[in-house]
Structures are given as C-alpha cells and as structure tokens.
Amino acid sequence: MLNYWLGADKDTYVAELEGDVLGTFYLKANQPDRGSHVVNAGYMVGEKARGKGIAKAMAEFSFVEAKHLGYSAMQFNYVVKSNEGAVVLWKKMGFEIVGEIPDAFLHPTLGLTNVYVMYRKL
C-alpha cells in the first residue's frame, strides 16, 4: 500500500500537528493524456483524528493545491455508497454524484455494495 500511496504518479501530502500524523492525501491525474486536466485524489484520516475536521481541511487544501498544479476539476472514481460520512462530506464540499456502479465493493458486513463516481469543478 505504501508503494501505491507514494507512487511516482502522485503528489502525496501529510497533515500533522506537533509531530503527530493526522491524515494524508494524494493528487494524481485521473486519466492520462486528454483526461489529465481532471485530478483524482485519495484521503486517509487516522483513527484518533476522526471527527475533528481533518478530512475537510485536507480537502479544502487539496482543491487549492490541485488548481495550483494545473487541474480544472476533481473526480472520485470509487466512493462506497454505504460510507455515509464520506458521501455527506463530499456533497457539502461541492461534489455531485455523476454515476453509480452496482455491487462494486465487497463490504465486510453488508456484502456487495454500490459505489459512486463523484465530480466537482475546481
């Protein structure tokens, strides 16, 4: 996972406070060539930092940074529908659900679960 998260195709960032890692995110072109103006991102927040606005702060920073890097929109290809906290946050942050993929995620307790494709302009 570390090799993926820190891959050469990504710009990776860490949120920390007084030496404690709170979360991390990456930015990368969603598609090569003619799709490279749309950025894709992945976010992780540490267990102890959840519910403290870290994801929102990282998202806000990532929008500014992505624009600075030359991207004009952001797309999430895989937001698990049952992850209601993430779906609510991304909608509040200006994302729209532009697609839904049936049974794309095997949830450990819910079984097969749909995922959303979400999009917003920067």
Secondary structure as GFF3:
##gff-version 3
##sequence-region A 1 122
A	DSSP	alpha_helix	2	5	.	.	.	ID=ss1
A	DSSP	beta_strand	11	17	.	.	.	ID=ss2
A	DSSP	beta_strand	20	29	.	.	.	ID=ss3
A	DSSP	three_ten_helix	33	35	.	.	.	ID=ss4
A	DSSP	beta_strand	38	45	.	.	.	ID=ss5
A	DSSP	three_ten_helix	47	49	.	.	.	ID=ss6
A	DSSP	alpha_helix	54	68	.	.	.	ID=ss7
A	DSSP	beta_strand	73	80	.	.	.	ID=ss8
A	DSSP	alpha_helix	84	92	.	.	.	ID=ss9
A	DSSP	beta_strand	96	107	.	.	.	ID=ss10
A	DSSP	beta_strand	111	121	.	.	.	ID=ss11
###
